[in-house]
């Protein structure tokens, strides 16, 4: 019976195939007239409308799909088909291909109809803060586990449910993570050390996890606590909802600009443009790189509405059929209307800018009909790469792209020469709309840039991704408040409009735990933590010492003597006379004294000894790039860098010589839950543990005795290394500090460089101290360890030898193990008194 059914089904399929083939031959016989009619329609109607009205619900048949599929066919080929010159097998193959295409076209029509019938919904890229991964014997985050859980969106509530926790009376903490279903089932399998995202309990002593157990009381080795969602970076912003402008109300100049820049044959093709594809292919091949795409506006809209971002032949075919289907269902005006109102045009903080109406408001605080030609061309120029051509973040590339759009409009003859010259010669003045801040907007902006690098420029337009970031929302909030309050106090003193930034890195991983690019994202979206590159001043001095130790080894010690005396250096530009900030000279000083008090002349001499090229090259390894002809001014920090670059460079000292690139994206999952990206830490050793520890120890002295001692005066008593930095004329104030876990950089200055009248110790240091105090709370940072090859010894502060009873002042000092002093002090014992008497007698006898 089953065999008979299969035979009947096979016979029905064969008969259907023959009927379709006969229908195909009939269509082919009439194709010449169809093509001629289509050409006439294109010439007499621009924009062209299809036969089907947008509201027509008549189903599209397979034959209709076949007819549309061959409408752009080769007329000569049609004549050859009509002449019957094709071989039967070739004809059958062609028939099957066109039938398959017709079926796919039918499916595309159904998808388009469903989309038109449904309410529009924007996909979103959902951002989560960093997951917390705990193991037995691991250390909980700075400030305590409970505060970290609250910052991740967890609540201390009953009954227990995903996203809740309970501190039990027996000292255990019970946690039900967000999305517990993503982990394996809780059970005995975890006794072998599996990883869970299910319910578990944890016991902590101090900051150390001493026990992890699942809900069935089986021991765990690893527990992962995912964060809740804290931001979305795709989908219409709150200001774009309902801001949809119909085609008839769109400015003519906007329509002309979009068509000229994105699809010059838009009103002539039927969704696909073979000429455009060939033209783009030729230009890309001739230039040796992807310089132009071949997608039509209809294809772009189809991709944005229906498809993912994978670049495969299958996806391009889907895109092509969907474009044909959209052209069947919608008029040209309706397609352009949807495209202009939904295209992705950048982002502000956690909100995407979707559509030209929203972009006009976001960038210029005006409606579309109020924009001039230059402003419209600027927005149109953003379409291919909104992050790269954002006029608020990248004004020069945005202007070049605007000029390209205007040139294309002129070439398309929709602009007169006079209008073109006027628009190309004008300046674009941005007037950002008021913005209500959201969670970590500067960090979100930076994460979005990193996502574009990882997944491609169109990631924001696609949406649907779940992204685990590196941010610690508790540390982010602390940093934002400390910066805002610190700048407000400084402005009251200086009367100078100030800006600033704070960056907090994990010294162990390179994760960006906090990134604050300014005091108010609403007032300015310029991300100073990443994009503002300013002179770093004396921050460079510890890094010069690091280069010196790597170059000269054990010859560089904290007790190394340097001359602090007038210095004149002859250069091709004239004489160079470095000065200390206080204008004084101290004679011979130790390296420790020179760095603690940030003396300029000794560091110029040290740079001379090591070599400017060696120092410049080593700073380049750390990510701080100086011009080749910089000269000895490199010793005083005449190097421009961003706060993030500075934090990365100093993380080498905090991590005992290892550089880990900063990152903001830990993991990305596509809409199906598949991990498409996972951060892989890349560590590069740039200094020996001994060299890094020696420099860090000198910087601890800066906090205890030097220019950074206000850290203690302001109340922070945790072990920390630090360095102040001030550029010429006090235009930039810096402080960088770190311990075993955290690297923190603070910059304060004016956007338009001018003297702020405050050094790094007065402007940036108080903000640093507030950040560290709030982060740490009652928790002390982990202790540092001394690498093999170094030793700490108590010495006489004056002589540097082992102290005696007569030494008035002693101190602990760091030595290379082979250079530890073994002789007692001769300056303050009996031998020292005799030497002093002898020197006095000799001075009296001198003429």
C-alpha positions in Angstrom: 0.0 0.0 0.0 2.7 2.3 0.9 4.6 1.6 -2.4 1.4 2.4 -4.3 1.0 5.7 -2.5 4.6 6.6 -3.3 4.1 5.8 -7.0 0.9 7.9 -7.2 2.7 10.8 -5.5 5.6 10.5 -7.8 3.3 10.5 -10.8 1.5 13.6 -9.6 4.8 15.4 -9.1 5.8 14.5 -12.7 2.5 15.7 -14.1 2.8 19.0 -12.2 6.3 19.4 -13.5 5.2 18.9 -17.1 2.3 21.3 -16.6 4.7 24.0 -15.2 7.1 23.3 -18.1 4.3 23.8 -20.7 3.3 27.1 -18.9 6.9 28.1 -18.9 7.2 27.6 -22.7 4.1 29.7 -23.2 5.5 32.5 -21.0 8.8 32.4 -22.9 7.0 32.7 -26.2 5.4 35.9 -24.9 8.5 37.3 -23.2 9.5 39.6 -26.0 6.4 41.6 -25.8 6.6 41.7 -22.0 10.1 43.1 -22.1 9.2 45.8 -24.6 6.2 46.8 -22.5 8.3 47.0 -19.4 10.9 49.3 -21.1 8.1 51.6 -22.3 6.7 51.8 -18.8 10.1 52.7 -17.4 10.6 55.5 -19.9 7.2 57.1 -19.4 6.8 56.7 -15.6 9.4 57.8 -13.0 8.9 56.8 -10.3 7.4 53.6 -11.6 4.5 51.9 -9.8 3.8 48.2 -10.1 0.6 46.7 -11.2 -0.2 45.4 -7.7 -1.3 48.1 -5.3 0.3 48.0 -1.8 -3.1 47.1 -0.3 -3.8 44.3 -2.8 -4.2 41.0 -0.9 -4.4 38.8 -4.0 -2.1 35.8 -3.5 0.8 35.7 -5.9 0.9 32.4 -7.9 3.8 30.4 -9.0 3.3 31.6 -12.5 3.4 35.2 -11.4 6.7 34.5 -9.7 8.1 32.9 -12.8 7.0 35.9 -14.9 8.6 38.4 -12.5 11.7 36.2 -12.4 12.3 36.5 -16.1 11.1 40.1 -16.5 14.7 41.3 -16.5 15.9 38.5 -18.7 18.0 38.8 -21.9 15.8 39.7 -24.8 18.1 38.1 -27.3 18.1 35.0 -25.1 14.4 35.0 -25.3 14.5 35.1 -29.1 16.9 32.2 -29.0 14.5 30.3 -26.7 11.6 31.0 -29.0 13.6 29.8 -32.0 13.8 26.4 -30.4 17.6 26.2 -30.5 18.0 25.0 -26.9 18.8 21.4 -26.3 16.0 19.5 -24.4 18.2 18.8 -21.4 19.2 22.4 -21.1 15.6 23.5 -21.4 14.6 21.1 -18.7 17.3 22.3 -16.4 16.4 25.9 -17.1 12.8 25.1 -16.4 13.6 23.4 -13.1 15.7 26.3 -12.0 13.0 28.9 -12.8 10.4 26.7 -11.1 12.6 26.6 -8.0 13.1 30.3 -8.3 9.3 30.8 -8.5 8.8 28.7 -5.4 11.4 30.8 -3.5 9.7 33.9 -4.8 6.3 32.7 -3.5 7.9 32.3 -0.1 9.4 35.7 -0.3 6.0 37.2 -1.1 4.6 35.5 1.9 7.3 36.9 4.2 6.8 40.4 2.8 3.0 40.2 3.2 3.4 39.0 6.8 5.8 41.9 7.6 3.5 44.4 6.1 0.6 43.1 8.1 2.4 43.0 11.4 3.2 46.0 13.5 6.8 47.1 13.1 9.2 45.8 15.7 12.9 46.6 16.0 15.4 44.0 17.0 17.8 45.0 19.7 21.3 44.3 20.8 21.1 43.6 24.5 24.0 44.5 26.7 24.8 42.8 29.9 27.4 43.7 32.4 30.3 41.3 33.1 29.4 37.9 34.4 30.9 36.9 37.7 32.8 33.6 37.7 33.5 32.2 41.1 35.6 29.3 42.1 36.5 27.8 45.4 39.3 30.0 46.8 38.6 32.9 44.4 38.5 36.5 45.6 35.2 38.4 45.4 35.0 41.8 43.7 36.2 44.9 45.3 33.6 46.4 47.6 31.9 43.1 48.4 29.8 40.5 46.6 26.4 41.8 47.7 27.0 45.3 46.3 28.3 43.7 43.0 25.2 41.5 42.8 22.9 44.5 43.2 24.8 46.5 40.5 24.2 43.5 38.2 20.5 43.7 38.7 20.0 41.1 41.4 17.5 41.7 44.2 17.5 40.4 47.8 13.9 39.2 47.8 11.7 36.2 48.6 10.6 33.9 47.1 13.8 33.0 45.3 13.6 33.3 41.5 16.0 34.1 38.7 17.7 37.3 39.4 17.3 37.1 43.2 19.5 36.1 46.2 19.1 35.5 49.9 21.7 35.9 52.7 20.8 33.0 55.0 21.1 33.0 58.8 23.6 30.2 58.7 26.1 32.4 56.8 25.5 31.0 53.3 24.4 33.1 50.4 21.9 31.5 48.0 21.7 32.8 44.5 19.4 32.1 41.5 21.1 33.5 38.5 19.4 35.2 35.6 18.5 32.6 32.9 19.3 29.5 35.0 17.9 27.4 32.1 20.9 28.2 30.0 23.1 26.1 32.3 23.1 22.3 32.7 20.8 20.6 35.1 21.8 20.8 38.7 22.9 17.4 39.9 25.7 15.1 40.9 27.6 15.8 37.6 28.8 19.0 39.3 30.7 17.0 41.9 33.3 16.5 39.2 33.8 20.3 38.8 31.3 21.2 36.1 30.2 24.8 35.5 26.7 25.9 36.4 24.3 28.7 35.9 21.7 27.0 38.0 20.8 27.8 41.7 23.6 27.4 44.1 24.8 28.5 47.6 28.1 30.1 48.5 30.1 30.7 51.6 32.6 33.6 52.0 35.2 34.4 54.6 36.5 37.9 54.2 36.8 38.3 50.4 37.6 34.7 49.7 35.1 32.1 48.6 35.6 29.0 50.7 32.7 26.8 49.5 30.3 26.5 46.5 27.5 24.0 46.5 24.5 23.4 44.2 20.9 23.2 45.3 21.3 19.4 45.9 24.3 20.1 48.2 26.8 18.8 45.7 30.2 20.6 45.7 30.9 22.9 42.8 34.2 24.1 41.5 32.9 26.8 39.3 29.7 29.0 39.4 28.8 31.6 36.8 26.6 34.5 37.7 25.4 36.3 34.6 24.2 40.0 34.7 20.9 41.3 33.8 20.4 43.5 30.8 21.4 47.1 31.4 21.3 48.7 27.9 20.1 48.3 24.3 22.0 49.7 21.4 19.7 49.1 18.5 16.1 49.8 17.8 14.3 53.2 17.7 15.2 55.5 20.6 12.5 57.0 22.7 12.6 60.1 20.6 12.1 58.3 17.3 8.9 56.5 18.2 6.1 57.8 16.0 8.5 60.0 14.0 7.6 58.6 10.6 7.3 61.0 7.7 5.4 59.9 4.6 6.9 60.1 1.2 5.0 63.2 0.0 6.4 65.2 3.0 10.0 64.2 2.6 12.3 66.9 1.3 13.1 66.6 -2.4 16.8 67.2 -1.7 16.8 64.2 0.7 15.3 61.9 -1.9 17.7 63.1 -4.5 20.7 62.6 -2.2 19.7 59.1 -1.1 19.2 57.9 -4.6 22.4 59.6 -6.0 24.5 58.2 -3.2 23.0 54.7 -2.7 21.2 53.6 -5.9 21.2 55.9 -8.9 19.1 53.5 -11.0 16.5 53.0 -8.2 13.6 54.3 -10.2 14.6 52.1 -13.2 15.4 48.6 -11.9 13.0 46.1 -10.5 14.7 45.5 -7.2 18.0 44.2 -8.6 20.4 46.2 -10.7 22.8 44.0 -12.7 24.5 47.0 -14.1 25.2 48.3 -10.6 26.6 44.9 -9.5 28.9 44.8 -12.5 30.0 48.4 -12.0 30.8 47.7 -8.3 32.6 44.5 -9.2 34.8 46.3 -11.8 35.7 49.1 -9.4 36.5 46.7 -6.5 38.7 44.6 -8.7 40.5 47.6 -10.3 41.1 49.2 -6.9 42.2 46.0 -5.2 39.7 46.3 -2.3 36.0 46.6 -1.5 35.4 50.2 -2.5 31.7 50.0 -3.6 28.7 47.7 -3.0 26.2 46.6 -5.6 23.1 46.3 -3.4 20.1 48.4 -4.4 18.0 50.4 -1.9 15.4 47.7 -2.1 18.0 45.0 -1.2 19.3 47.1 1.7 15.8 47.4 3.0 15.2 43.7 2.6 18.4 42.9 4.4 17.6 45.3 7.3 14.1 43.9 7.7 14.5 40.2 7.2 18.0 38.9 7.2 21.0 38.4 9.4 24.5 39.7 8.7 26.2 36.5 7.4 27.8 37.0 4.0 26.9 33.9 2.1 25.6 33.2 -1.3 22.4 31.8 0.2 21.8 35.0 2.1 22.4 37.1 -1.0 19.9 34.9 -3.0 17.3 35.4 -0.2 18.0 39.1 -0.3 17.5 39.1 -4.1 14.1 37.3 -3.9 12.9 39.5 -1.1 13.8 42.6 -3.0 11.8 41.3 -6.0 8.9 40.5 -3.7 9.0 43.9 -2.1 9.0 45.6 -5.5 6.0 43.5 -6.4 4.1 44.5 -3.3 5.2 48.1 -2.8 5.6 51.1 -5.1 9.0 52.8 -5.5 7.8 55.7 -3.3 6.7 53.3 -0.5 10.0 51.4 -0.6 12.0 54.7 -0.4 9.6 56.0 2.3 10.3 52.9 4.5 14.0 53.0 3.8 14.4 56.7 4.7 12.4 56.2 7.9 14.1 53.1 9.2 17.8 53.2 8.1 20.3 53.1 11.0 22.2 56.3 11.4 24.3 56.0 14.5 23.7 56.0 18.2 23.7 58.2 21.2 24.5 56.4 24.4 22.2 53.4 24.8 19.8 54.6 22.0 20.1 54.0 18.3 19.2 56.7 15.8 16.9 55.1 13.4 15.6 57.0 10.3 16.4 60.4 9.0 13.6 62.1 11.0 15.3 60.9 14.2 18.8 61.8 12.9 17.8 65.3 12.1 16.6 65.8 15.6 19.6 64.0 17.2 22.3 65.8 15.4 20.7 69.2 14.6 17.7 69.6 17.0 15.5 70.3 14.0 13.0 68.7 11.7 14.0 67.3 8.3 12.3 70.1 6.5 14.5 72.6 8.4 17.8 71.1 7.3 19.9 72.7 4.6 21.5 70.7 1.7 24.8 70.4 3.4 23.3 68.9 6.6 21.2 66.5 4.6 24.2 65.4 2.6 26.1 64.8 5.9 23.3 62.5 7.2 23.1 60.6 3.9 26.8 60.2 3.9 26.5 58.2 7.1 24.5 55.4 5.6 27.4 53.0 4.6 29.1 53.2 7.9 27.3 55.2 10.6 30.1 54.7 13.2 32.8 55.7 10.9 31.1 58.8 9.5 29.4 60.1 12.6 29.8 63.9 12.4 30.0 64.3 16.2 32.8 61.8 16.7 34.6 61.9 13.4 34.1 65.3 11.8 36.8 65.1 9.2 35.7 61.7 7.7 32.1 62.9 7.9 32.9 66.0 5.9 34.8 64.1 3.2 31.9 61.7 2.9 29.4 64.7 2.7 31.4 66.1 -0.2 31.3 62.8 -2.0 27.5 62.8 -1.7 27.3 66.3 -3.0 29.6 65.4 -5.9 27.3 62.4 -6.8 24.3 64.6 -6.7 26.0 67.1 -9.1 27.0 64.2 -11.4 23.4 63.0 -11.4 22.3 66.5 -12.4 20.0 67.0 -9.5 22.2 69.9 -8.3 23.3 73.0 -10.1 26.9 73.9 -10.1 26.1 77.0 -7.9 24.2 74.9 -5.4 26.9 72.3 -5.3 29.7 74.8 -4.6 27.7 76.6 -2.0 26.9 73.4 -0.1 30.4 72.0 -0.4 32.0 75.2 0.9 29.7 75.5 4.0 30.5 74.3 7.5 28.3 71.9 9.3 27.4 73.0 12.8 26.0 70.3 15.0 23.3 71.1 17.5 22.8 67.9 19.5 19.3 67.4 20.9 18.8 67.2 24.6 19.6 63.7 25.8 18.4 62.0 28.9 21.3 59.9 30.2 21.1 56.2 30.5 23.3 53.6 32.1 27.0 53.9 31.3 26.5 55.8 28.0 30.2 56.5 27.3 31.0 52.8 27.9 28.1 51.7 25.7 29.3 53.9 22.9 32.8 52.4 23.1 31.4 48.9 23.3 29.3 49.6 20.1 32.5 50.6 18.3 34.2 47.4 19.4 31.1 45.4 18.2 31.3 47.0 14.8 35.0 45.9 14.6 34.1 42.4 15.7 30.9 41.9 13.7 30.9 44.5 10.9 29.6 48.0 10.5 26.0 46.8 9.9 25.7 45.1 13.3 23.5 47.8 14.8 21.1 47.6 11.9 20.7 43.8 12.4 20.1 43.5 16.1 19.0 40.4 18.0 22.4 39.8 19.6 23.1 39.2 23.3 26.3 40.8 24.4 28.2 40.2 27.6 30.4 43.2 28.2 33.3 43.9 30.6 31.7 46.7 32.6 31.3 46.5 36.4 28.2 48.7 36.8 29.0 49.5 40.4 32.5 50.7 39.6 31.1 52.6 36.6 28.5 54.4 38.8 31.2 55.3 41.3 33.5 56.7 38.6 30.7 58.8 37.0 29.7 60.4 40.3 33.3 61.0 41.5 34.1 62.8 38.2 31.0 64.9 38.2 31.4 66.0 41.8 35.1 66.6 41.4 34.7 68.8 38.4 31.9 70.8 40.0 34.2 71.6 43.0 37.1 72.5 40.7 35.0 74.8 38.5 33.9 76.7 41.6 37.6 77.4 42.4 39.0 78.0 38.9 36.0 79.5 37.1 37.2 77.5 34.0 34.7 75.3 32.2 36.2 71.8 32.8 35.9 68.3 31.4 37.4 65.1 32.5 37.4 61.3 32.1 38.0 58.2 34.2 39.1 54.8 33.1 39.2 51.7 35.3 40.9 48.5 34.0 41.3 45.1 35.5 45.1 44.6 35.9 44.7 40.9 35.6 42.6 40.6 32.4 42.5 44.0 30.6 38.7 44.2 31.0 37.4 47.8 31.0 35.5 47.9 34.3 34.5 51.5 33.9 34.8 54.2 31.2 33.6 57.7 31.7 34.2 60.0 28.7 32.9 63.3 30.2 30.8 64.8 32.9 27.6 64.6 31.0 26.7 62.6 27.9 23.7 64.8 27.3 25.9 67.9 27.1 28.5 66.3 24.9 28.8 62.9 23.3 32.6 63.3 22.7 34.2 60.4 24.4 37.3 61.9 26.0 38.4 58.6 27.6 39.0 57.2 24.1 39.2 60.0 21.6 40.9 62.9 23.4 44.6 62.6 23.1 46.4 65.1 25.3 50.0 65.6 26.5 50.6 63.2 29.4 53.3 65.3 31.2 55.2 63.7 34.0 53.1 60.4 33.7 55.9 59.4 31.3 58.6 59.3 34.0 57.9 55.9 35.5 57.8 54.4 32.0 61.2 55.9 31.2 62.5 54.2 34.3 61.0 50.9 33.0 62.7 51.4 29.7 66.0 52.1 31.5 65.8 49.0 33.6 65.0 46.9 30.6 68.0 48.4 28.8 70.6 48.7 31.5 69.4 46.0 34.0 70.7 46.1 37.5 72.6 49.3 36.9 69.3 51.1 37.5 68.3 51.1 41.2 66.2 53.3 43.5 69.5 54.6 45.0 70.9 55.6 41.6 72.3 59.1 41.8 71.3 61.7 39.2 72.4 65.3 38.8 69.8 68.0 39.4 71.8 70.9 38.1 71.4 73.4 35.2 71.5 71.6 31.8 71.9 73.0 28.3 71.4 70.7 25.4 72.3 71.9 21.8 69.7 70.9 19.2 69.1 71.7 15.6 66.4 74.1 16.7 68.7 75.8 19.3 69.5 75.3 22.9 67.2 73.2 25.1 67.2 74.2 28.8 64.9 72.0 30.9 63.7 73.3 34.3 62.0 71.9 37.3 58.5 73.0 38.0 59.7 75.0 41.1 62.8 76.4 39.4 65.1 75.0 42.0 68.2 72.7 41.7 69.1 70.1 44.3 72.5 68.8 43.2 72.8 65.0 43.5 69.5 63.2 44.0 68.5 59.5 44.0 66.2 58.1 41.4 63.6 57.6 44.1 63.8 61.3 45.1 63.6 62.4 41.5 60.4 60.4 40.8 58.7 61.1 44.1 59.1 64.8 43.6 58.8 64.7 39.8 62.0 66.5 39.0 62.5 67.2 35.3 66.3 67.7 34.9 67.3 64.3 36.4 64.9 62.5 34.0 66.3 64.4 31.0 69.7 63.2 32.0 68.4 59.6 32.5 66.8 59.8 29.0 70.1 61.0 27.6 71.9 58.0 29.2 69.4 55.5 27.9 68.9 57.1 24.5 65.9 58.9 23.1 65.3 56.3 20.4 65.3 53.5 23.0 62.8 55.3 25.2 60.6 56.2 22.2 60.6 52.6 20.9 59.8 51.2 24.3 56.9 53.6 24.8 55.6 52.5 21.4 55.5 48.9 22.7 53.3 50.1 25.5 51.0 51.9 23.0 52.2 55.4 23.5 53.5 56.7 20.2 55.8 59.7 20.0 57.0 61.4 16.8 60.4 60.3 15.5 61.9 63.7 15.9 60.7 64.3 19.4 64.1 64.7 21.1 64.7 65.1 24.8 61.2 66.7 25.4 60.0 63.1 25.5 61.4 63.0 29.1 58.9 65.6 30.1 55.9 63.9 28.6 55.5 65.8 25.3 53.5 62.8 24.0 49.7 62.8 23.3 47.7 59.9 24.5 44.1 59.1 25.6 43.2 58.0 29.1 42.5 54.5 27.9 45.9 54.3 26.2 47.5 55.5 29.5 45.6 52.9 31.5 46.7 50.2 29.2 50.4 51.2 29.4 50.5 51.3 33.2 48.7 48.0 33.5 52.1 46.5 32.5 53.4 47.7 35.9 50.4 46.4 37.8 50.6 42.9 36.2 54.3 42.4 36.7 55.4 43.2 33.1 52.5 41.7 31.1 50.4 43.8 28.6 46.8 42.7 28.0 44.9 44.7 25.5 41.9 46.5 27.0 38.5 45.1 25.9 34.9 45.9 26.4 33.2 42.9 24.7 33.5 39.5 26.4 31.0 37.4 24.5 28.4 37.8 21.7 25.5 35.4 21.0 23.4 35.6 17.9 19.6 35.5 17.9 19.7 31.7 18.0 21.9 31.6 21.1 25.0 30.6 19.2 28.2 32.1 20.5 29.7 34.0 17.5 32.5 35.7 19.4 34.3 35.1 22.6 37.2 37.3 23.8 40.4 35.5 23.9 42.9 37.2 26.2 46.2 37.9 24.5 49.1 38.5 26.9 52.4 39.9 25.8 55.4 40.2 28.2 57.0 43.6 27.8 59.1 43.8 30.9 60.5 41.4 33.5 58.6 41.0 36.7 61.6 42.5 38.5 61.7 45.7 36.3 57.9 46.2 36.7 58.0 45.7 40.4 60.9 48.0 40.9 59.1 50.8 39.0 55.8 50.1 40.9 57.7 50.3 44.2 59.1 53.8 43.2 55.5 54.8 42.4 54.3 53.6 45.8 56.9 56.1 47.2 55.2 58.9 45.2 52.0 58.2 47.2 53.7 57.9 50.5 56.2 60.8 50.3 55.9 62.7 47.0 53.5 64.5 44.8 50.8 61.9 45.3 50.7 62.1 49.1 47.4 63.8 49.1 45.9 60.4 48.4 46.6 59.7 52.1 45.5 63.1 53.2 42.1 62.5 51.5 41.6 59.3 53.4 42.5 56.4 51.2 44.8 54.1 53.0 45.0 51.0 50.8 48.3 50.0 49.2 48.6 51.8 45.9 51.2 53.1 43.5 50.6 56.4 41.7 52.0 59.2 39.6 50.8 62.8 39.0 51.1 64.4 35.6 50.8 68.0 34.4 51.3 69.4 30.9 52.8 72.7 30.0 51.0 75.8 31.4 48.8 73.4 33.5 46.5 72.7 30.5 46.2 69.0 31.4 46.0 67.4 34.9 46.5 63.6 35.2 46.7 61.0 37.9 47.3 57.3 37.4 47.2 54.8 40.2 47.1 51.0 40.6 47.2 48.0 42.9 47.2 44.3 42.2 43.6 44.4 40.8 42.8 47.8 39.4 44.4 50.4 37.2 42.7 53.9 37.4 43.4 56.9 35.2 41.9 60.4 35.7 42.3 63.3 33.3 41.0 66.8 33.9 41.2 69.7 31.5 39.3 72.0 29.1 38.1 70.8 25.7 39.7 73.9 24.1 43.1 73.6 25.8 43.8 76.4 28.2 45.4 76.7 31.6 43.2 75.3 34.4 45.5 76.6 37.1 45.8 73.3 38.8 48.3 70.5 38.7 47.6 66.8 38.6 47.9 66.5 42.4 45.3 69.3 42.9 42.8 68.5 40.0 43.0 64.8 39.1 44.3 63.1 42.3 41.2 63.9 44.5 38.9 62.3 42.0 41.2 59.2 41.9 41.2 59.0 45.7 37.3 59.2 45.8 37.1 56.4 43.2 39.4 54.1 45.0 37.8 54.7 48.4 34.4 54.0 47.1 35.4 50.9 45.2 37.3 49.4 48.0 35.0 50.2 50.9 36.3 48.1 53.8 38.2 45.6 51.6 41.9 46.0 51.4 43.5 45.2 48.0 45.5 42.0 47.7 49.1 42.2 48.9 52.0 42.5 46.4 54.7 39.9 46.2 58.4 40.6 45.6 59.8 38.7 42.6 62.9 36.6 42.9 66.0 38.7 42.3 64.8 41.6 44.4 64.9 42.2 48.2 63.7 44.8 50.6 66.2 45.9 53.2 66.1 48.5 56.0 68.8 51.1 55.5 70.0 54.4 56.8 68.2 57.0 54.8 71.2 59.2 54.4 74.0 56.7 53.7 72.1 53.8 52.1 74.0 51.4 54.3 72.8 49.1 57.1 71.6 51.3 60.0 73.4 51.7 63.3 72.1 53.0 66.6 73.3 56.5 65.7 71.4 56.7 62.4 68.6 59.4 62.9 66.4 58.1 60.1 65.9 54.7 58.5 63.7 53.5 55.7 63.0 50.3 53.8 64.6 50.2 50.3 64.4 47.9 47.4 67.6 46.3 46.1 68.7 43.8 43.5 69.6 40.6 45.4 73.2 40.8 44.3 73.5 44.4 45.4 72.0 44.2 49.0 74.2 46.4 51.3 76.3 44.4 53.8 78.3 47.2 55.5 77.0 49.2 58.5 76.5 53.0 58.2 79.8 54.9 58.6 78.1 58.3 58.5 76.4 58.3 62.0 78.5 55.8 64.1 81.9 56.6 65.8 83.7 56.3 62.4 81.2 58.7 61.0 82.0 61.3 63.7 85.7 61.0 63.0 85.1 61.5 59.2 82.9 64.5 59.9 85.5 66.1 62.2 88.2 65.5 59.6 86.1 67.1 56.9 85.4 70.1 59.2 89.2 70.6 59.9 90.0 70.4 56.2 87.5 73.1 55.5 88.9 75.4 58.1 92.4 75.0 56.8 91.4 75.7 53.2 92.5 79.2 51.9 
